């Protein structure tokens, strides 16, 4: 959690650096759109889900004391999929121009030319992401989280330094250079060191008929072929956003980045830490314990994310002023980013919960079900993007994103419940309603507190915004805790007791 917090803070500073050095305009729109094709390549080879796919495969051999075979499969995956990705990168470099015409059709010729250049520059980073993903997966499977969790920290530092050191000379290109350097250093070079530390053994081979490699492909192919909303959401936002006024894509990117800070710190950390244990419980056929672990994980996640979501919606403007007050952004930018942040935050809890639910399927070596559900909801939600962007421009895109992720989360949970016969579903639903009620009531009270403070504090400054946020957030979280206890949420006291025990230890 500490490393993810550092990563999200740096990711936050990364976006601040773009706003400070470049601002919010068609140039930054092209920069954010330039991630689309590289991200698609990453998605095409399931690199973004490597730890979710490879950990169950590796764990299967580890718990059967067949470690040599585990490392053999590891080597096969790195060799074969690395070659495939290298071929995709070369093809994408050759055909970047016609491909980006599909990514951002609304851009004018100058914006498209900039998009082509930045896309080509950042494409090779995907090779480092893929290889680093496999190297991180074996560390997770061994219960080692420190080195893999530093990958995004180094990656973000690379982008920040690229922007600070080079943007004065080469503009937005400096950030793109930082993308490649950060990916090589954090996601590849550092992970080689971490994998060696857990005893990784690599011997290049193309043993494509090995049962372990076939299992890997069986798990990976559904994710490669699917169009999960968790991945396509950014693509839709950039595609529709290219037709809107300049800076729309940038506003949406900044709003979503701010929403992802608590999501990453809590949701990503919980998901990464819990997944190897869920996979192990499934491999050992301990289904009752697996259900219990899953329920406890979801409760802990909701207990944190629902109040954060409610308080973020209330404090959206001071939060944006705190972050972007010393940049090239101005009042209209602040209002636009704050509005998108509030709408994205409606789906904050769902972004966290769906990550855990998907991992529950992957732990059971079932990647097909999330792929089918995700693809179906992606196509069903596409008209929602189209309708809402016509009605509310960039705010419509943010709302379509939240509607889509909530629908996906509900669908995954319903299917998982039927499959696992989870006996605590009713209890989990009641828990969620209680925390939602406590969060909403606290948010209403905090809105009054915020209004009172804004009339007395110069909140449109860095220090003023910080003061308002600290006071309102402290009151909000305290109120959520009190209300939750009054509503009979026993988990609050349980978690506090565990925290006190950890602190005293």
C-alpha positions, 0 to 999 in steps of 0.5 A: 500500500505504501508503494502504491501510495508513492506511485499514485502520488508520483502519477499525480505529480506527473500530470501536474508536471504536464499541466505546469509545463504545457498546460491544457490544450490540443498538444496535451490532448495529442499526448494523452491520445498517443497512449491509445495504440501502445496500450492496445498492444499491451492489451492485445498480448494480455500484458496488463493482466499478466500477473492475473494469468501467470500466477495461477499457472506458476502456483499450480506447479509450485504447490505440486513441488514441480519447481523446475517445470514452473521455471520452464513454463516461465521461460517459454512464456517470456520467449514466445510472447516476447517475440510476438510482442516485438513483431506487433511493435514493428508492425504498429510502427510501420502502420501508425499513421492509418491506425491513429486515424481510427484512434482520434478521427476528430483531430485536425491534420496538425494534431494527427501528425503530432499524435503519429510522432508521439505514438511511434516514440512511445511504442517500444515501451510495451516490450518492457512492460510485457517482460516486466509483467512476467518477471513481476508475476513470479515475484508475486507468486513467491509472496514478494511484493516490494520490488514489483510495486516499485515499477510504477514509481520508477516509471512515473519518475522517468516521465516527470524527469523527462518533462522537467529536463527536456520539455523546455527544449523539445516540448511534450516530446520530453514526456514521451521520452520519459515514458520509454526510459521509465518503462525500461528502468522500472518495469524491466531492469528492476524486475530482472533484479527482483526475479533473480532475487526469488531464484528465477531461472530463464532458459530461452525455449519455444516448448509450445506443446508443454501443458503449462504453456497451453494452460497459460494460453487458455487463460490468456486468449479470452483476455486477448480477444475480449473488449473489457470495459476496464480497458476500452473505457479510455479508448472510448473517451479519447475517440469521442473526445477527439470530436469535442473542444480542445482540452476535453481529453485532457480534462477527462484524463486529469479527472480520472487520474485524481479518481485513481489515486485512492483507487490505486492506493486501496484497490490495487494494493488489496488486489495485488496482495490478495490474489496469490492467496486466492489462487493458492486457496483454490489450488488447495481446494479450500473453497470455504476459506476462499469465500471467507477471504473474498468477503472480508476483502470486499468489505474492507474495500467498500469500507474505505472506498465508499466514504472516499467517493462521497467526500471527493464529490463534495470537495472536488473544487478545493481538491482540484485547486490544491493540485493545479493552482500553480500550473498553466491551467485557469478557472474554466479548466478547474471547473471542468476537471472538478466536474469530471472528477465528481462524476468519475467518483460515482463509480470509484467503488466499482473500479475497486470491487471489479478488480477483486471479483475478476481476480476471484475468477482468475484464481479459479483459472477462469478468464473466459467469464470476465472476458465474455461479460466485459465484451458484452457490456462494452458493446451494450454501453457504447450507445450510452457513450454516444448518447451522453456525449451528445447531451453533455459533452465531456461530462457525458463521457465521464458519466458513461464511464461510471455507468459502465463500470458499475454495470460490469461489477454487478454482473460479475458479482451475480455470476460469481455468487451463483458459482461459489454459492457464497453464503454471506451475500445477504450480509455483504449487501446489508454491509454495503447499504450501511456504509453507503448510508453513513457516507451519504449522510457524512457527505451532506454534513461535510457539504455544510461544513465546506460552505461555512469554511469557504465563506471564511477561508481563501480556499482558491489558494494552495494553503487555503484549499489544503486547510479546507480539505484537511478539516472537512475530510477529518470531520467526514471520516470521523462521522462515517466511523461513528455512523457505521458503529451506530448502524452496527457495522462491527468490522469498523472496530475489528479493523481499528483493533488490527491497526492498533495491534500493527502499530504497537508491534 
